[in-house]
Amino acid sequence: MALDCAAVLQPLTRHINTRDLLQLARGFSDTYRDLAQQSTQHFLATPVTALPTGRETGTFLAIDVGGTNLRVGFVKLLGEAGEQNDDSNSTSRHHVPDRPAKIHRCHERAWPIEEHLKMDQADDLFIWIGDCIAAVVREALDDATLRIKDLDAIPLGITFSFPMKQDAISQATLMPMGKGFAITSDLNLGKMLLAGYARHCANGFISPQKATPTLPKLRIAAITNDTVATYASLAYSIKVSSNSRVVMGLVVGTGTNATVPMTVDSLGSFKTQFLDLPTETSPQDAKIVVNTEWSVCGTEIPLKQLQVPTIWDAELDRACDAPGFQPVEYMTAGRYLGELVRLVLVQLLPEQCGGCGTTKDDLPPTLMRRNSLSTKFLATVVALADDAELKRSLEELYPPRSASGGSFAWTKERMGLLRAAAAAVQVRSAALVAAMIVGLLARVGEVYLDDDASDTEADANAVSSPEEPTGEAEEQLIVAHTGGVILQYPGYLEDCEKWIDTLLTAGSRKNSSKRVVLGEAKDGGVIGAAVLAGMFAEAR
């Protein structure tokens, strides 16, 4: 009998329907309300109280420290009359009005953050970051268009993809990091970065035989979170109109997070007491950009209430470096999707398509290793390759136990289970992120979610790919997004868009005049760091 993949993967897919996702969106909205008022780990106030005007100018060194890579480069903001040298910002489905392009990037380099740096002492990580910064600065010294030799100090914008506490835009204190990093909290981020760079400069040489020129000092102009940077990046690059504006920043990559403007009175007073807030408006009207940290423990309450987590989610959580720390991220983010599929295979391959006498002991040894199946492999091979190419890749990466082949082979049935498991995990992630987006936008009053009693149209048996809505939106609410999963995993963005549309339609008739648009903010971490540096440089 042929394997019924849909049946065996039903624990992953049973909540991917309109009724359950709508219930989750409402639950997320209520949870976000409570966390905004009470939590010290979520809905962290930032010093950002306004969007960029698009007129900011200047040359800035930008640093983006992510969960996987470090990027460093120079960004020139040219204002409204500039000409952009790339197409870094676009939207996936709908036209978003743009300004004349006005960003120039140069001397940009990227490095993977090795696992040992994540696990070492903080000094080791920041010394390495300082060396990378110095390499870019040294390369740019003789660039006549930048003229950094003439500066007393290079203004620096920093994007850091981890939780932080901020009382001022140029200062930040790290909180527990996640994403595989073991560095302790309560570190002064700016101080650590400058110390790492200064240590490199103090050495003064590459080798004893080759002296290097003195490098300029750095001055921190802005420190921000990756979602805030993404939000600012797209807001700088497009025109705001009466019916089109950026309302949210979103990252779905190694991890996931979101940022959104919220009124001051919707936050606990302890979150804003040390910030310099606008005095010309009341707390009911004054808004501040908030880093939600929507994957940290406490946000998963609606998922548990609906019993969304599976036995595979529980197993992944228990084996994580920080069990229970980021349960939503473990179900949605790129660092974990591949491992989740691996856990599914380890259980189901022997049970469902192993054949007589096949056990876990017969599975390929490499498949039994934690984190041996990457999300990148799912996105670039499993989702795209034909059967012959997939079989070759699997036999190379996950060969049987013995040279003679043992009792295991990558049959068509087993490859079918792999493809189905990967698709189920990907679609579930996109659907959950869509519910989180709608719940967050409802919490800040951008869209509507009627209560359960008025929910007469949501169908519990809706298929996993809802139909595209018809009609044009009168108001575009743009969600600036970036991250490897949402940008590069085949079908992910489209699934997320479809579920957002479906939940808006089912959530309230008052949403008929609204359309949530996912607007790509590629490289938002680098660009946004420079934009915020430019905003606050002008403010000073």
KOLRO-775264 format. One record per residue (C-alpha): residue in one letter; x negated, y negated, z; residue number from 1. Coordinates in Angstrom, 2 decimals. Example, Ala and Ser with C-alpha at 12.3 -4.5 7.8 and 13.67 -1.06 7.14 Angstrom:
NODE   residuo        xx        yy        zz   num
NODE         A    -12.30      4.50      7.80     1
NODE         S    -13.67      1.06      7.14     2
This chain:
NODE   residuo        xx        yy        zz   num
NODE         M      0.00      0.00      0.00     1
NODE         A     -1.32     -3.45     -0.93     2
NODE         L     -2.26     -5.72      1.94     3
NODE         D      0.37     -8.35      2.74     4
NODE         C     -1.94    -11.28      3.56     5
NODE         A      0.96    -13.63      4.28     6
NODE         A      2.24    -11.28      6.98     7
NODE         V     -1.06    -10.68      8.77     8
NODE         L     -1.94    -14.40      8.66     9
NODE         Q      1.49    -15.48      9.87    10
NODE         P      0.14    -16.60     13.28    11
NODE         L     -1.80    -19.32     11.41    12
NODE         T      1.00    -20.40      9.10    13
NODE         R      4.24    -19.95     11.04    14
NODE         H      4.35    -23.59     12.17    15
NODE         I      3.62    -25.07      8.74    16
NODE         N      7.20    -26.16      8.15    17
NODE         T      9.03    -29.45      8.35    18
NODE         R     10.87    -28.85     11.62    19
NODE         D      7.84    -27.75     13.62    20
NODE         L      5.51    -30.40     12.20    21
NODE         L      8.11    -33.07     12.90    22
NODE         Q      8.35    -31.82     16.47    23
NODE         L      4.56    -32.01     16.70    24
NODE         A      4.50    -35.56     15.31    25
NODE         R      7.01    -36.66     17.95    26
NODE         G      5.04    -34.84     20.63    27
NODE         F      1.79    -36.44     19.53    28
NODE         S      3.42    -39.88     19.60    29
NODE         D      4.59    -39.38     23.19    30
NODE         T      1.23    -37.95     24.24    31
NODE         Y     -0.62    -40.88     22.69    32
NODE         R      1.60    -43.31     24.61    33
NODE         D      0.67    -41.69     27.92    34
NODE         L     -3.03    -41.38     27.13    35
NODE         A     -3.22    -45.02     26.03    36
NODE         Q     -1.96    -46.07     29.43    37
NODE         Q     -3.69    -43.56     31.68    38
NODE         S     -6.68    -41.75     30.18    39
NODE         T    -10.31    -42.76     30.58    40
NODE         Q    -11.36    -40.46     27.72    41
NODE         H     -8.86    -41.46     25.04    42
NODE         F     -7.68    -44.67     23.38    43
NODE         L    -10.86    -46.53     24.19    44
NODE         A    -10.63    -50.27     23.67    45
NODE         T    -13.26    -51.78     21.37    46
NODE         P    -14.40    -55.41     21.15    47
NODE         V    -12.85    -55.66     17.66    48
NODE         T     -9.75    -57.85     17.67    49
NODE         A     -9.55    -58.84     13.99    50
NODE         L    -10.10    -57.43     10.53    51
NODE         P    -12.84    -58.73      8.21    52
NODE         T    -11.81    -61.61      5.98    53
NODE         G    -13.76    -60.39      2.96    54
NODE         R    -15.82    -63.57      3.01    55
NODE         E    -18.56    -62.22      5.28    56
NODE         T    -22.06    -62.41      3.79    57
NODE         G    -25.59    -61.46      4.77    58
NODE         T    -28.16    -58.68      4.67    59
NODE         F    -28.00    -56.00      7.34    60
NODE         L    -29.75    -52.79      8.21    61
NODE         A    -27.06    -50.15      8.73    62
NODE         I    -27.38    -46.88     10.65    63
NODE         D    -24.80    -44.11     10.63    64
NODE         V    -25.38    -41.33     13.19    65
NODE         G    -22.90    -38.56     12.40    66
NODE         G    -22.34    -35.06     13.65    67
NODE         T    -24.36    -33.59     10.77    68
NODE         N    -26.46    -36.31      9.14    69
NODE         L    -28.28    -39.56      9.89    70
NODE         R    -28.11    -42.26      7.22    71
NODE         V    -30.09    -45.49      7.20    72
NODE         G    -30.07    -48.22      4.57    73
NODE         F    -29.75    -51.92      3.79    74
NODE         V    -26.37    -53.42      2.92    75
NODE         K    -25.88    -56.87      1.41    76
NODE         L    -22.44    -58.37      1.87    77
NODE         L    -21.89    -60.75     -1.01    78
NODE         G    -18.51    -62.20     -0.09    79
NODE         E    -15.62    -62.64     -2.48    80
NODE         A    -17.77    -63.55     -5.48    81
NODE         G    -20.09    -60.55     -5.34    82
NODE         E    -20.45    -57.62     -7.68    83
NODE         Q    -20.46    -54.17     -6.14    84
NODE         N    -23.01    -51.64     -7.40    85
NODE         D    -20.89    -48.55     -6.72    86
NODE         D    -17.29    -47.37     -6.52    87
NODE         S    -17.45    -46.42     -2.87    88
NODE         N    -13.84    -47.26     -2.08    89
NODE         S    -10.78    -45.96     -3.89    90
NODE         T     -7.36    -44.48     -3.22    91
NODE         S     -6.21    -41.02     -4.08    92
NODE         R     -2.68    -41.51     -5.41    93
NODE         H     -1.56    -45.11     -5.45    94
NODE         H     -2.95    -48.39     -6.60    95
NODE         V     -4.41    -50.45     -3.79    96
NODE         P     -5.06    -54.12     -4.62    97
NODE         D     -8.77    -54.80     -4.53    98
NODE         R    -10.91    -57.87     -4.18    99
NODE         P    -13.77    -58.58     -6.53   100
NODE         A    -16.34    -55.96     -5.54   101
NODE         K    -18.94    -57.39     -3.20   102
NODE         I    -21.28    -54.87     -1.64   103
NODE         H    -24.85    -54.01     -2.64   104
NODE         R    -26.63    -51.07     -1.00   105
NODE         C    -30.30    -50.26     -1.31   106
NODE         H    -33.18    -48.33      0.25   107
NODE         E    -30.70    -45.84      1.65   108
NODE         R    -31.87    -42.47      2.92   109
NODE         A    -30.24    -39.54      4.68   110
NODE         W    -31.57    -36.81      6.94   111
NODE         P    -29.86    -33.72      8.39   112
NODE         I    -29.78    -33.71     12.18   113
NODE         E    -31.43    -30.41     13.07   114
NODE         E    -29.86    -28.26     15.76   115
NODE         H    -32.89    -28.54     18.06   116
NODE         L    -32.51    -32.34     18.09   117
NODE         K    -28.92    -31.94     19.24   118
NODE         M    -30.00    -29.72     22.10   119
NODE         D    -33.22    -31.53     23.15   120
NODE         Q    -33.58    -34.41     25.55   121
NODE         A    -32.07    -37.72     24.45   122
NODE         D    -35.52    -39.28     24.10   123
NODE         D    -36.47    -36.76     21.41   124
NODE         L    -33.37    -37.49     19.33   125
NODE         F    -33.77    -41.26     19.52   126
NODE         I    -37.51    -41.15     18.84   127
NODE         W    -36.71    -39.20     15.68   128
NODE         I    -34.01    -41.73     14.74   129
NODE         G    -36.54    -44.52     15.34   130
NODE         D    -38.99    -42.85     12.96   131
NODE         C    -36.31    -42.60     10.27   132
NODE         I    -35.33    -46.25     10.70   133
NODE         A    -38.96    -47.28     10.42   134
NODE         A    -39.37    -45.29      7.19   135
NODE         V    -36.55    -47.25      5.55   136
NODE         V    -37.75    -50.62      6.87   137
NODE         R    -41.29    -49.95      5.67   138
NODE         E    -40.01    -49.04      2.20   139
NODE         A    -38.05    -52.31      2.02   140
NODE         L    -40.82    -54.64      3.21   141
NODE         D    -41.85    -55.72     -0.28   142
NODE         D    -38.33    -55.99     -1.70   143
NODE         A    -38.09    -59.65     -2.73   144
NODE         T    -34.29    -59.51     -2.84   145
NODE         L    -34.09    -58.65      0.87   146
NODE         R    -36.85    -60.95      2.19   147
NODE         I    -36.94    -59.15      5.52   148
NODE         K    -40.52    -60.27      6.09   149
NODE         D    -39.14    -63.78      6.63   150
NODE         L    -36.84    -62.69      9.45   151
NODE         D    -37.64    -62.95     13.13   152
NODE         A    -35.57    -59.81     13.55   153
NODE         I    -33.49    -57.69     11.18   154
NODE         P    -29.79    -57.71     12.14   155
NODE         L    -28.68    -54.15     12.73   156
NODE         G    -25.25    -52.53     12.49   157
NODE         I    -24.86    -49.12     14.11   158
NODE         T    -22.15    -46.53     13.57   159
NODE         F    -22.18    -43.74     16.14   160
NODE         S    -19.73    -40.89     15.60   161
NODE         F    -19.24    -40.12     19.27   162
NODE         P    -17.26    -41.50     22.22   163
NODE         M    -18.60    -44.66     23.81   164
NODE         K    -17.56    -47.36     26.23   165
NODE         Q    -17.97    -50.97     25.09   166
NODE         D    -17.54    -54.32     26.78   167
NODE         A    -19.30    -56.21     23.96   168
NODE         I    -19.84    -55.47     20.28   169
NODE         S    -23.64    -55.22     20.63   170
NODE         Q    -23.56    -52.90     23.64   171
NODE         A    -22.35    -49.33     24.12   172
NODE         T    -22.59    -46.63     26.77   173
NODE         L    -22.35    -43.05     25.55   174
NODE         M    -19.73    -40.65     26.84   175
NODE         P    -19.88    -36.82     26.47   176
NODE         M    -20.63    -36.23     22.79   177
NODE         G    -19.33    -32.89     21.49   178
NODE         K    -20.05    -31.62     17.92   179
NODE         G    -22.80    -29.38     19.28   180
NODE         F    -24.74    -32.16     21.04   181
NODE         A    -25.89    -31.44     24.60   182
NODE         I    -27.05    -34.99     25.41   183
NODE         T    -25.74    -36.33     28.69   184
NODE         S    -23.47    -39.33     28.94   185
NODE         D    -24.00    -42.80     30.43   186
NODE         L    -26.90    -43.63     28.12   187
NODE         N    -27.32    -47.16     26.78   188
NODE         L    -27.10    -46.54     23.03   189
NODE         G    -28.65    -49.79     21.85   190
NODE         K    -31.51    -49.57     24.31   191
NODE         M    -32.28    -45.99     23.30   192
NODE         L    -32.28    -46.83     19.56   193
NODE         L    -34.50    -49.87     19.97   194
NODE         A    -36.87    -47.91     22.21   195
NODE         G    -37.20    -45.17     19.59   196
NODE         Y    -38.01    -47.73     16.88   197
NODE         A    -40.39    -49.64     19.16   198
NODE         R    -42.26    -46.46     19.99   199
NODE         H    -42.86    -45.86     16.30   200
NODE         C    -44.02    -49.44     15.80   201
NODE         A    -46.35    -49.21     18.79   202
NODE         N    -48.13    -46.22     17.27   203
NODE         G    -49.05    -48.46     14.35   204
NODE         F    -50.20    -45.78     11.97   205
NODE         I    -49.18    -42.86      9.82   206
NODE         S    -52.62    -41.28     10.24   207
NODE         P    -55.91    -42.47     11.73   208
NODE         Q    -57.19    -43.08      8.20   209
NODE         K    -54.24    -45.15      6.93   210
NODE         A    -53.08    -48.20      8.83   211
NODE         T    -49.55    -49.45      8.19   212
NODE         P    -48.20    -53.02      8.13   213
NODE         T    -46.47    -54.41     11.18   214
NODE         L    -42.74    -53.83     11.02   215
NODE         P    -40.17    -56.53     11.87   216
NODE         K    -38.22    -56.36     15.10   217
NODE         L    -34.58    -55.30     15.13   218
NODE         R    -31.64    -57.19     16.65   219
NODE         I    -28.44    -55.30     17.33   220
NODE         A    -25.54    -57.22     15.80   221
NODE         A    -22.82    -54.58     16.16   222
NODE         I    -22.28    -51.06     17.47   223
NODE         T    -19.16    -49.19     16.51   224
NODE         N    -17.49    -45.81     16.21   225
NODE         D    -17.24    -44.02     12.85   226
NODE         T    -13.48    -44.47     12.55   227
NODE         V    -13.68    -48.18     13.35   228
NODE         A    -16.43    -48.51     10.74   229
NODE         T    -14.29    -46.68      8.18   230
NODE         Y    -11.35    -48.95      8.98   231
NODE         A    -13.46    -52.11      8.64   232
NODE         S    -15.13    -50.87      5.46   233
NODE         L    -11.91    -50.49      3.48   234
NODE         A    -10.36    -53.60      5.00   235
NODE         Y    -13.35    -55.60      3.72   236
NODE         S    -13.02    -54.17      0.23   237
NODE         I     -9.31    -54.63     -0.53   238
NODE         K     -6.87    -57.48     -0.61   239
NODE         V     -4.28    -57.69      2.11   240
NODE         S     -0.86    -58.68      0.83   241
NODE         S      2.63    -58.97      2.24   242
NODE         N      3.34    -55.36      1.30   243
NODE         S     -0.09    -53.68      1.47   244
NODE         R     -2.52    -53.55      4.39   245
NODE         V     -4.98    -51.23      6.13   246
NODE         V     -3.39    -49.89      9.32   247
NODE         M     -5.65    -47.06     10.44   248
NODE         G     -9.09    -45.48     10.11   249
NODE         L     -9.44    -41.70      9.84   250
NODE         V    -12.37    -39.27      9.80   251
NODE         V    -11.99    -35.58      8.99   252
NODE         G    -15.48    -34.18      8.58   253
NODE         T    -17.72    -32.37     11.03   254
NODE         G    -15.26    -33.68     13.61   255
NODE         T    -12.02    -35.62     13.45   256
NODE         N    -10.97    -38.93     14.97   257
NODE         A     -8.83    -41.98     14.26   258
NODE         T     -8.68    -45.66     15.07   259
NODE         V     -5.73    -48.02     15.03   260
NODE         P     -4.89    -51.54     16.25   261
NODE         M     -2.73    -51.54     19.37   262
NODE         T     -1.17    -54.28     21.45   263
NODE         V     -3.06    -55.04     24.64   264
NODE         D     -0.04    -54.28     26.81   265
NODE         S      0.19    -50.73     25.40   266
NODE         L     -3.18    -49.95     26.99   267
NODE         G     -3.92    -49.47     30.66   268
NODE         S     -5.21    -52.75     32.09   269
NODE         F     -8.42    -51.05     33.26   270
NODE         K     -9.37    -50.50     29.61   271
NODE         T     -9.50    -54.16     28.66   272
NODE         Q    -10.44    -55.96     31.87   273
NODE         F    -14.03    -56.65     30.81   274
NODE         L    -13.35    -57.47     27.16   275
NODE         D    -13.21    -60.96     25.68   276
NODE         L     -9.61    -60.90     24.43   277
NODE         P     -7.74    -63.49     22.35   278
NODE         T     -6.22    -66.12     24.63   279
NODE         E     -3.89    -67.75     22.11   280
NODE         T     -1.44    -64.81     22.05   281
NODE         S      0.41    -62.84     24.70   282
NODE         P     -0.50    -59.23     25.62   283
NODE         Q      2.67    -58.16     23.82   284
NODE         D      1.39    -59.67     20.57   285
NODE         A     -2.41    -59.59     20.90   286
NODE         K     -3.93    -56.56     19.20   287
NODE         I     -7.20    -54.76     19.71   288
NODE         V     -8.75    -51.98     17.66   289
NODE         V     -8.69    -48.73     19.63   290
NODE         N    -10.82    -45.60     19.24   291
NODE         T     -8.30    -42.84     19.93   292
NODE         E    -10.66    -39.86     20.41   293
NODE         W     -7.61    -37.85     19.41   294
NODE         S     -9.40    -34.49     19.47   295
NODE         V    -10.60    -34.61     23.08   296
NODE         C     -8.82    -32.42     25.67   297
NODE         G     -5.45    -33.85     26.62   298
NODE         T     -4.20    -34.48     23.08   299
NODE         E     -3.39    -30.80     22.49   300
NODE         I     -0.30    -30.79     24.74   301
NODE         P      2.22    -30.73     21.83   302
NODE         L      0.30    -27.86     20.21   303
NODE         K      0.47    -25.78     23.37   304
NODE         Q      4.14    -26.59     23.90   305
NODE         L      4.91    -25.21     20.45   306
NODE         Q      2.43    -22.33     20.92   307
NODE         V      0.46    -23.26     17.82   308
NODE         P     -2.98    -21.98     18.98   309
NODE         T     -3.62    -18.36     17.97   310
NODE         I     -5.75    -15.64     19.52   311
NODE         W     -8.47    -16.68     17.06   312
NODE         D     -8.31    -20.29     18.25   313
NODE         A     -8.61    -19.09     21.83   314
NODE         E    -11.62    -16.93     20.98   315
NODE         L    -13.34    -19.80     19.17   316
NODE         D    -12.67    -22.14     22.10   317
NODE         R    -14.14    -19.70     24.64   318
NODE         A    -17.33    -19.31     22.60   319
NODE         C    -17.87    -23.04     21.96   320
NODE         D    -20.68    -25.01     23.54   321
NODE         A    -18.03    -26.94     25.46   322
NODE         P    -14.95    -24.73     25.93   323
NODE         G    -11.76    -26.73     26.18   324
NODE         F    -13.46    -30.06     25.43   325
NODE         Q    -12.03    -30.73     21.94   326
NODE         P     -9.24    -28.20     21.30   327
NODE         V     -7.64    -30.18     18.47   328
NODE         E    -11.00    -30.52     16.74   329
NODE         Y    -11.59    -26.78     17.02   330
NODE         M     -8.42    -26.27     14.92   331
NODE         T     -8.96    -29.00     12.34   332
NODE         A    -12.58    -30.08     11.83   333
NODE         G    -15.34    -28.95      9.51   334
NODE         R    -17.69    -27.76     12.21   335
NODE         Y    -15.19    -25.05     13.17   336
NODE         L    -13.02    -24.06     10.17   337
NODE         G    -15.58    -21.60      8.82   338
NODE         E    -16.05    -19.98     12.21   339
NODE         L    -12.29    -19.67     12.62   340
NODE         V    -12.05    -17.81      9.29   341
NODE         R    -14.93    -15.55     10.35   342
NODE         L    -13.10    -14.59     13.55   343
NODE         V     -9.99    -13.78     11.51   344
NODE         L    -12.03    -11.54      9.21   345
NODE         V    -13.83     -9.75     12.03   346
NODE         Q    -10.47     -8.69     13.45   347
NODE         L     -8.48     -8.08     10.29   348
NODE         L    -11.02     -6.48      7.96   349
NODE         P    -11.18     -3.24     10.00   350
NODE         E     -7.51     -3.34     10.98   351
NODE         Q     -5.90     -4.18      7.66   352
NODE         C     -8.26     -3.18      4.85   353
NODE         G    -11.00     -1.12      6.43   354
NODE         G     -9.93      2.33      5.38   355
NODE         C    -10.08      5.48      7.43   356
NODE         G    -12.74      5.36     10.12   357
NODE         T    -13.93      1.79      9.42   358
NODE         T    -14.60     -0.26     12.57   359
NODE         K    -16.19     -3.57     13.49   360
NODE         D    -19.48     -1.70     13.75   361
NODE         D    -19.32     -1.09     10.01   362
NODE         L    -18.99     -4.79      9.11   363
NODE         P    -22.01     -6.64      7.71   364
NODE         P    -24.33     -7.69     10.58   365
NODE         T    -24.54    -11.27      9.36   366
NODE         L    -20.76    -11.55      9.41   367
NODE         M    -20.81    -10.62     13.10   368
NODE         R    -23.03    -13.58     13.96   369
NODE         R    -21.38    -16.67     15.38   370
NODE         N    -21.14    -19.58     12.91   371
NODE         S    -22.49    -17.46     10.04   372
NODE         L    -19.58    -18.45      7.77   373
NODE         S    -19.70    -22.17      7.01   374
NODE         T    -16.88    -24.48      6.04   375
NODE         K    -19.06    -25.60      3.14   376
NODE         F    -19.10    -22.03      1.82   377
NODE         L    -15.32    -21.89      2.07   378
NODE         A    -14.95    -25.16      0.15   379
NODE         T    -17.56    -24.62     -2.55   380
NODE         V    -17.43    -20.85     -3.14   381
NODE         V    -14.36    -19.19     -1.63   382
NODE         A    -11.98    -21.89     -2.88   383
NODE         L    -13.49    -22.25     -6.35   384
NODE         A    -15.39    -19.15     -7.50   385
NODE         D    -13.91    -16.33     -9.56   386
NODE         D    -13.93    -12.82     -8.12   387
NODE         A    -17.22    -11.81     -9.74   388
NODE         E    -19.07    -14.88     -8.49   389
NODE         L    -17.52    -14.60     -5.03   390
NODE         K    -18.51    -10.93     -4.81   391
NODE         R    -22.12    -11.74     -5.71   392
NODE         S    -22.28    -14.49     -3.10   393
NODE         L    -20.75    -12.31     -0.39   394
NODE         E    -23.08     -9.40     -1.13   395
NODE         E    -26.06    -11.75     -0.90   396
NODE         L    -25.00    -13.47      2.33   397
NODE         Y    -23.20    -10.59      4.03   398
NODE         P    -24.77     -7.32      2.82   399
NODE         P    -23.83     -3.97      4.38   400
NODE         R    -25.76     -2.56      7.30   401
NODE         S    -28.00     -0.18      5.37   402
NODE         A    -29.91     -0.43      2.13   403
NODE         S    -27.83      2.41      0.78   404
NODE         G    -24.67      0.37      1.26   405
NODE         G    -23.20      2.05      4.31   406
NODE         S    -19.42      2.34      4.47   407
NODE         F    -18.61     -1.30      3.76   408
NODE         A    -18.14     -3.02      0.40   409
NODE         W    -16.65     -6.35     -0.64   410
NODE         T    -13.60     -4.98     -2.42   411
NODE         K    -10.98     -7.04     -4.22   412
NODE         E     -8.64     -6.52     -1.28   413
NODE         R    -11.19     -7.77      1.24   414
NODE         M    -12.03    -10.79     -0.88   415
NODE         G     -8.30    -11.48     -1.16   416
NODE         L     -8.02    -11.50      2.61   417
NODE         L    -10.96    -13.92      2.84   418
NODE         R     -9.37    -16.29      0.32   419
NODE         A     -5.99    -16.11      2.05   420
NODE         A     -7.47    -16.68      5.51   421
NODE         A     -9.49    -19.66      4.27   422
NODE         A     -6.40    -21.15      2.61   423
NODE         A     -4.29    -20.65      5.73   424
NODE         V     -6.87    -22.32      7.98   425
NODE         Q     -7.31    -25.22      5.53   426
NODE         V     -3.59    -25.83      5.02   427
NODE         R     -2.91    -25.64      8.75   428
NODE         S     -5.66    -28.18      9.44   429
NODE         A     -4.29    -30.60      6.82   430
NODE         A     -0.73    -30.22      8.11   431
NODE         L     -1.76    -30.80     11.74   432
NODE         V     -3.77    -33.89     10.78   433
NODE         A     -0.73    -35.18      8.86   434
NODE         A      1.44    -34.74     11.97   435
NODE         M     -1.17    -36.56     14.05   436
NODE         I     -1.31    -39.45     11.56   437
NODE         V      2.47    -39.85     11.52   438
NODE         G      2.64    -39.55     15.31   439
NODE         L     -0.01    -42.23     15.77   440
NODE         L      1.54    -44.62     13.26   441
NODE         A      4.91    -44.14     14.97   442
NODE         R      3.33    -44.90     18.34   443
NODE         V      2.08    -48.29     17.11   444
NODE         G      5.36    -49.13     15.36   445
NODE         E      4.22    -48.82     11.75   446
NODE         V      6.64    -45.98     10.93   447
NODE         Y      9.71    -44.51     12.60   448
NODE         L     10.46    -41.14     14.17   449
NODE         D     14.06    -40.70     15.28   450
NODE         D     14.72    -38.49     18.29   451
NODE         D     15.50    -34.79     17.94   452
NODE         A     19.26    -35.29     18.04   453
NODE         S     19.21    -37.23     14.77   454
NODE         D     17.02    -34.68     13.03   455
NODE         T     19.53    -33.03     10.73   456
NODE         E     17.48    -32.66      7.57   457
NODE         A     14.30    -30.94      8.75   458
NODE         D     14.30    -27.33      7.58   459
NODE         A     12.46    -24.76      9.67   460
NODE         N     12.00    -22.60      6.59   461
NODE         A     10.47    -25.30      4.38   462
NODE         V      7.66    -23.94      2.23   463
NODE         S      4.03    -24.86      2.83   464
NODE         S      3.88    -27.20     -0.18   465
NODE         P      6.75    -29.69      0.01   466
NODE         E      7.92    -31.44     -3.10   467
NODE         E      6.52    -34.82     -3.98   468
NODE         P      8.87    -37.62     -2.90   469
NODE         T     10.44    -39.84     -5.50   470
NODE         G     10.77    -43.60     -5.59   471
NODE         E      8.30    -46.38     -5.03   472
NODE         A      7.37    -47.62     -1.61   473
NODE         E      8.07    -51.26     -0.83   474
NODE         E      5.34    -51.35      1.81   475
NODE         Q      1.96    -49.65      1.56   476
NODE         L      0.39    -48.65      4.86   477
NODE         I     -3.19    -47.75      4.00   478
NODE         V     -5.10    -45.18      6.06   479
NODE         A     -8.81    -45.64      5.37   480
NODE         H    -10.34    -42.17      5.39   481
NODE         T    -13.70    -40.48      5.04   482
NODE         G    -15.41    -37.23      6.00   483
NODE         G    -16.61    -34.15      4.16   484
NODE         V    -13.48    -32.07      4.77   485
NODE         I    -10.87    -34.55      3.59   486
NODE         L    -13.05    -35.78      0.71   487
NODE         Q    -14.53    -32.51     -0.55   488
NODE         Y    -12.46    -29.49      0.51   489
NODE         P    -10.30    -28.58     -2.54   490
NODE         G     -6.63    -29.26     -1.89   491
NODE         Y     -7.08    -30.68      1.61   492
NODE         L     -6.30    -34.30      0.81   493
NODE         E     -3.32    -33.36     -1.33   494
NODE         D     -1.86    -31.12      1.38   495
NODE         C     -2.28    -33.86      3.96   496
NODE         E     -0.60    -36.41      1.68   497
NODE         K      2.35    -34.15      0.95   498
NODE         W      3.03    -33.48      4.61   499
NODE         I      2.77    -37.16      5.50   500
NODE         D      5.37    -37.93      2.83   501
NODE         T      7.61    -35.10      4.02   502
NODE         L      7.41    -36.11      7.68   503
NODE         L      8.19    -39.74      6.88   504
NODE         T     11.24    -38.70      4.89   505
NODE         A     12.46    -36.26      7.54   506
NODE         G     11.48    -38.49     10.46   507
NODE         S     13.83    -41.39      9.81   508
NODE         R     15.83    -43.00      7.03   509
NODE         K     14.21    -46.26      8.10   510
NODE         N     10.99    -45.00      6.51   511
NODE         S     12.50    -45.17      3.01   512
NODE         S     10.81    -48.52      2.37   513
NODE         K      7.40    -47.33      3.60   514
NODE         R      4.64    -45.35      1.95   515
NODE         V      1.54    -44.18      3.80   516
NODE         V     -1.42    -44.22      1.40   517
NODE         L     -4.67    -42.39      2.08   518
NODE         G     -7.35    -44.79      0.82   519
NODE         E    -10.84    -43.40      0.40   520
NODE         A    -13.58    -45.27      2.26   521
NODE         K    -16.57    -43.28      1.10   522
NODE         D    -19.70    -44.02      3.12   523
NODE         G    -17.57    -46.06      5.48   524
NODE         G    -19.99    -45.43      8.33   525
NODE         V    -22.81    -47.29      6.61   526
NODE         I    -20.71    -50.02      4.98   527
NODE         G    -18.53    -50.55      8.05   528
NODE         A    -21.55    -50.98     10.31   529
NODE         A    -22.76    -53.81      8.06   530
NODE         V    -19.29    -55.36      7.79   531
NODE         L    -18.87    -55.51     11.57   532
NODE         A    -22.38    -56.89     11.92   533
NODE         G    -21.42    -59.57      9.41   534
NODE         M    -18.16    -60.37     11.22   535
NODE         F    -19.79    -60.90     14.56   536
NODE         A    -22.84    -62.65     13.13   537
NODE         E    -20.48    -65.28     11.71   538
NODE         A    -18.61    -65.47     15.02   539
NODE         R    -21.82    -66.34     16.80   540
